[in-house]
Amino acid sequence: MKYISDLLDKKDKVCIVGLGYVGLPLAIVLAEKFNVVGFDINSKRIEELQRFYDRTDEITAEQLKSTIVKFTSDSQVISECKVIVVTVPTPIDEYKTPDLGPVRAASTTVGQNIKQGAVVVYESTVYPGVSEEICVPILEK
């Protein structure tokens, strides 16, 4: 229970990796209860969010102005977080084969910055086995 209470008491942080259609709304909602960092590799996207503009129109300027989410493209913030939620896209090609490149890249970034004891959650659409067979070995590396 200490794990949860430290999150609720905002002693520990939650990091959302990928601030698109899924990640940004999730970060905004979680920030109502937790200390949240929003990370995206796209520095232009971070600048837009810091100027209260969401090009996906998922979140209003008013919501961005009132949130306490810290938006950054500095991957080192991941090391400050106890829970990391990966919300990167998994686009499909013309044969409906998913492109796992973004999930692999996010896993590499998280793995390079994660601290022992942190929890990683994948909120990306992937087929069964991807988390265990592809993502975990990248995180462990």
Rosetta silent file (secondary structure, phi, psi, omega in degrees, C-alpha in Angstrom):
SEQUENCE: MKYISDLLDKKDKVCIVGLGYVGLPLAIVLAEKFNVVGFDINSKRIEELQRFYDRTDEITAEQLKSTIVKFTSDSQVISECKVIVVTVPTPIDEYKTPDLGPVRAASTTVGQNIKQGAVVVYESTVYPGVSEEICVPILEK
SCORE:     score description
SCORE:     0.000 S_00000001
   1 L     0.000  -26.138  179.600    0.000    0.000    0.000 S_00000001
   2 H   -60.253  -35.854  179.257    2.938    2.368    0.539 S_00000001
   3 H   -56.179  -49.656 -179.697    3.528    2.247   -3.202 S_00000001
   4 H   -68.703  -43.473 -177.684    0.037    3.626   -3.886 S_00000001
   5 H   -64.363  -35.813  177.172    0.092    6.085   -0.999 S_00000001
   6 H   -65.134  -34.646  175.284    3.416    7.540   -2.191 S_00000001
   7 H   -68.981  -46.017 -179.293    1.837    8.128   -5.604 S_00000001
   8 H   -66.824  -33.491  177.870   -1.300    9.666   -4.090 S_00000001
   9 L   -80.171   -0.946  178.649    0.787   11.808   -1.712 S_00000001
  10 L    64.681   26.183  172.798    2.738   12.945   -4.806 S_00000001
  11 L   -77.234  -32.482  177.561    6.037   11.737   -3.358 S_00000001
  12 L  -112.229  159.429 -176.645    6.477    9.616   -6.496 S_00000001
  13 E  -113.853  157.589  172.656    5.768   10.556  -10.113 S_00000001
  14 E  -112.403  134.529  176.802    3.979    9.015  -13.074 S_00000001
  15 E  -114.538  129.100  172.989    5.476    9.476  -16.539 S_00000001
  16 E  -101.491  120.692 -179.036    3.399    9.268  -19.699 S_00000001
  17 E  -101.277  110.930 -176.748    5.619    8.425  -22.682 S_00000001
  18 L   102.809  112.825 -173.985    4.021    9.648  -25.900 S_00000001
  19 L  -114.235   53.429  177.815    1.652   12.612  -25.850 S_00000001
  20 L   -97.997 -144.232 -177.007   -0.690   11.898  -28.740 S_00000001
  21 L   -59.495  -32.632 -179.209   -4.380   10.998  -28.846 S_00000001
  22 L   -94.532  -50.406 -173.079   -4.048    8.551  -25.964 S_00000001
  23 H   -64.364  -43.592 -177.449   -1.160    9.883  -23.887 S_00000001
  24 H   -64.378  -51.338  177.382   -2.126   13.530  -23.563 S_00000001
  25 H   -59.474  -37.137  178.493   -5.682   12.955  -22.281 S_00000001
  26 H   -63.403  -43.974  178.995   -4.356   10.252  -19.952 S_00000001
  27 H   -60.516  -43.861 -178.671   -1.722   12.636  -18.548 S_00000001
  28 H   -62.824  -45.361 -179.055   -4.329   15.355  -17.966 S_00000001
  29 H   -67.038  -45.362 -178.625   -6.704   12.987  -16.138 S_00000001
  30 H   -64.123  -31.434 -179.211   -3.980   11.363  -14.029 S_00000001
  31 L   -66.355  -12.951  175.927   -2.652   14.786  -13.012 S_00000001
  32 L   -70.132  -21.765 -178.612   -5.899   15.351  -11.118 S_00000001
  33 L  -123.529  -23.591 -172.275   -4.637   12.820   -8.528 S_00000001
  34 L  -126.683  164.825  173.252   -0.934   12.269   -9.205 S_00000001
  35 E   -83.221  111.208 -170.977    2.305   14.120   -9.931 S_00000001
  36 E  -118.279  137.126  172.173    2.581   13.585  -13.710 S_00000001
  37 E  -114.495  131.669  176.304    5.340   14.177  -16.233 S_00000001
  38 E  -106.027  118.506 -178.546    4.462   14.038  -19.923 S_00000001
  39 E  -112.845  135.556  173.663    7.368   12.985  -22.151 S_00000001
  40 L  -145.017  142.518 -179.687    7.477   13.072  -25.936 S_00000001
  41 L   -72.430  -16.868 -177.355   10.485   12.872  -28.272 S_00000001
  42 L   -86.995  100.875 -177.186    8.976   15.598  -30.460 S_00000001
  43 H   -63.979  -29.921  176.662   10.251   18.880  -28.999 S_00000001
  44 H   -64.472  -40.951  177.254    7.901   20.861  -31.265 S_00000001
  45 H   -60.541  -43.921  179.297    4.957   18.992  -29.729 S_00000001
  46 H   -62.193  -44.094  178.417    6.237   19.858  -26.240 S_00000001
  47 H   -59.901  -41.992  178.321    6.575   23.537  -27.187 S_00000001
  48 H   -61.692  -45.816 -179.301    2.993   23.552  -28.488 S_00000001
  49 H   -64.584  -37.177  177.648    1.658   21.996  -25.297 S_00000001
  50 H   -68.254  -21.388  175.068    3.612   24.491  -23.201 S_00000001
  51 L   -96.598   13.627  175.393    1.889   27.224  -25.246 S_00000001
  52 L    65.855   36.015  178.070   -1.477   25.555  -24.455 S_00000001
  53 L  -122.970  125.946  175.497   -2.051   24.253  -27.972 S_00000001
  54 L  -115.502  108.154 -177.858   -3.024   20.653  -28.747 S_00000001
  55 L   -66.019  -15.471  178.189   -2.941   19.947  -32.480 S_00000001
  56 L   -86.104   -9.740 -177.779   -5.016   16.772  -31.949 S_00000001
  57 L    59.705   23.535  176.075   -7.894   18.802  -30.454 S_00000001
  58 L   -80.744  -32.223 -175.210   -8.250   16.208  -27.689 S_00000001
  59 L  -126.094  136.279 -179.189   -7.501   18.768  -24.968 S_00000001
  60 L   -80.986  162.992  176.148   -8.580   22.410  -24.833 S_00000001
  61 H   -60.154  -37.906  179.704   -6.312   25.360  -24.142 S_00000001
  62 H   -63.349  -41.527  178.269   -8.160   25.867  -20.853 S_00000001
  63 H   -64.180  -40.773  178.635   -7.416   22.288  -19.794 S_00000001
  64 H   -66.459  -38.035  178.706   -3.746   22.738  -20.671 S_00000001
  65 H   -65.609  -32.699 -174.952   -3.601   26.009  -18.741 S_00000001
  66 H   -93.306   -6.865 -178.284   -5.093   24.413  -15.641 S_00000001
  67 L   -81.875  155.739  175.989   -3.083   21.173  -15.595 S_00000001
  68 L  -103.470    9.110  178.386   -0.021   20.594  -13.460 S_00000001
  69 L   -61.527  133.659  174.190    1.525   18.139  -15.939 S_00000001
  70 E   -94.266  115.969 -179.512    5.170   18.950  -16.641 S_00000001
  71 E   -94.122  133.168 -178.238    5.728   18.533  -20.409 S_00000001
  72 E  -154.315  156.519  171.672    9.241   17.709  -21.573 S_00000001
  73 L  -111.301   13.569  177.666   11.318   16.106  -24.303 S_00000001
  74 L   -91.251  107.323 -174.924   14.129   15.335  -21.828 S_00000001
  75 H   -65.886  -15.826 -179.848   14.113   11.555  -21.384 S_00000001
  76 H   -65.138  -19.193  178.559   16.047   11.798  -18.114 S_00000001
  77 H   -64.637  -21.967  179.122   12.779   12.692  -16.333 S_00000001
  78 H   -59.198  -35.038 -178.534   11.818    9.022  -16.693 S_00000001
  79 H   -66.776  -16.190  179.276   14.396    8.211  -14.014 S_00000001
  80 H   -88.688   -3.170 -169.542   12.413   10.337  -11.536 S_00000001
  81 E  -109.769  142.475 -179.915    9.224    8.318  -12.020 S_00000001
  82 E   -89.217  -29.199  178.342    7.876    5.249  -10.235 S_00000001
  83 E  -125.899  129.586  178.525    5.242    4.437  -12.885 S_00000001
  84 E  -121.822  124.250  179.627    5.861    4.785  -16.624 S_00000001
  85 E  -113.037  116.419 -178.815    2.969    4.425  -19.067 S_00000001
  86 E   -91.598  119.644 -176.481    4.003    3.972  -22.714 S_00000001
  87 L  -127.781   45.219 -178.352    1.329    5.308  -25.098 S_00000001
  88 L   -87.000  157.801 -178.443    3.090    5.391  -28.448 S_00000001
  89 L   -72.936  157.034  171.381    1.365    4.554  -31.740 S_00000001
  90 L  -130.445   78.239 -179.215    1.554    1.200  -33.521 S_00000001
  91 L   -64.810  156.493  177.496    0.657    2.066  -37.107 S_00000001
  92 E  -113.385  152.266  178.876   -0.127   -0.719  -39.548 S_00000001
  93 L   -90.950 -172.059 -177.216    1.076   -1.102  -43.103 S_00000001
  94 L   -63.097  -19.759  178.906   -0.952   -2.009  -46.218 S_00000001
  95 L   -98.567   10.613 -179.556   -0.879   -5.682  -45.156 S_00000001
  96 L    64.136   29.154  175.075   -2.196   -4.781  -41.672 S_00000001
  97 L   -92.679  126.499 -178.394    1.137   -5.656  -40.099 S_00000001
  98 E   -71.084  141.362  174.752    1.862   -3.453  -37.070 S_00000001
  99 L   -90.223  107.057 -178.424    4.976   -1.308  -37.094 S_00000001
 100 L   -87.273    6.525  179.456    6.557   -1.955  -33.698 S_00000001
 101 H   -54.012  -50.050  179.073    9.291    0.630  -34.308 S_00000001
 102 H   -62.179  -36.747  179.542    7.729    3.255  -31.992 S_00000001
 103 H   -69.141  -41.272  177.324    7.174    0.672  -29.225 S_00000001
 104 H   -63.672  -45.533 -178.974   10.748   -0.586  -29.554 S_00000001
 105 H   -63.423  -42.458  178.275   12.149    2.952  -29.556 S_00000001
 106 H   -64.240  -40.319  178.378   10.078    3.935  -26.520 S_00000001
 107 H   -62.535  -40.017  177.220   11.186    0.773  -24.718 S_00000001
 108 H   -62.364  -47.371  179.976   14.826    1.633  -25.431 S_00000001
 109 H   -61.483  -45.459  179.019   14.370    5.171  -24.096 S_00000001
 110 H   -63.136  -47.021 -178.853   12.557    3.924  -20.988 S_00000001
 111 H   -59.365  -33.976  179.359   15.136    1.167  -20.444 S_00000001
 112 H   -74.007  -16.382 -173.647   18.002    3.663  -20.602 S_00000001
 113 H  -122.283   -8.302 -173.849   16.385    5.841  -17.937 S_00000001
 114 L   -73.075  148.503  173.939   14.349    3.578  -15.667 S_00000001
 115 L  -104.196  153.064  179.441   15.206    3.006  -12.026 S_00000001
 116 L   -58.757  137.983  178.916   14.917   -0.340  -10.285 S_00000001
 117 L    94.466   -9.365  178.415   11.478   -0.924   -8.792 S_00000001
 118 L   -74.741  156.335  178.760    9.603    1.194  -11.332 S_00000001
 119 E  -110.669  132.466  177.838    6.526   -0.197  -13.082 S_00000001
 120 E  -114.015  128.821  179.065    6.146    0.038  -16.864 S_00000001
 121 E  -118.882  133.135  176.575    2.699   -0.212  -18.446 S_00000001
 122 E  -101.498  120.337  179.085    2.145   -0.478  -22.203 S_00000001
 123 L  -116.170   39.866  176.981   -0.997    1.263  -23.427 S_00000001
 124 L  -112.582  147.773 -179.046   -0.213    0.702  -27.098 S_00000001
 125 L   -78.676  108.429  179.417   -2.182   -1.657  -29.319 S_00000001
 126 L  -134.717  160.875  179.724    0.031   -4.685  -29.830 S_00000001
 127 L   -80.156  160.685 -178.179   -0.564   -8.358  -30.458 S_00000001
 128 L   -55.314  134.633  177.951   -0.213  -10.951  -27.655 S_00000001
 129 L    99.868  -17.837 -176.394    3.358  -11.561  -26.603 S_00000001
 130 H   -61.382  -46.939 -178.329    4.849   -8.233  -27.678 S_00000001
 131 H   -58.760  -50.912 -175.595    5.255   -6.877  -24.154 S_00000001
 132 H   -73.143  -42.093 -172.519    6.871  -10.027  -22.788 S_00000001
 133 H   -88.046  -27.252 -176.885    8.847  -11.147  -25.851 S_00000001
 134 H  -112.078  -50.083 -173.226    9.951   -7.815  -27.339 S_00000001
 135 H   -73.523  -45.460 -177.780    9.572   -4.980  -24.836 S_00000001
 136 H   -59.840  -46.951  177.966   10.818   -6.628  -21.637 S_00000001
 137 H   -59.523  -34.503  177.678   14.170   -7.736  -23.157 S_00000001
 138 H   -67.726  -43.821  178.465   14.690   -4.173  -24.436 S_00000001
 139 H   -61.519  -42.634 -177.964   13.892   -2.732  -21.002 S_00000001
 140 H   -68.465  -29.470 -178.267   16.236   -5.206  -19.295 S_00000001
 141 L   -62.316    0.000    0.000   19.073   -4.463  -21.708 S_00000001
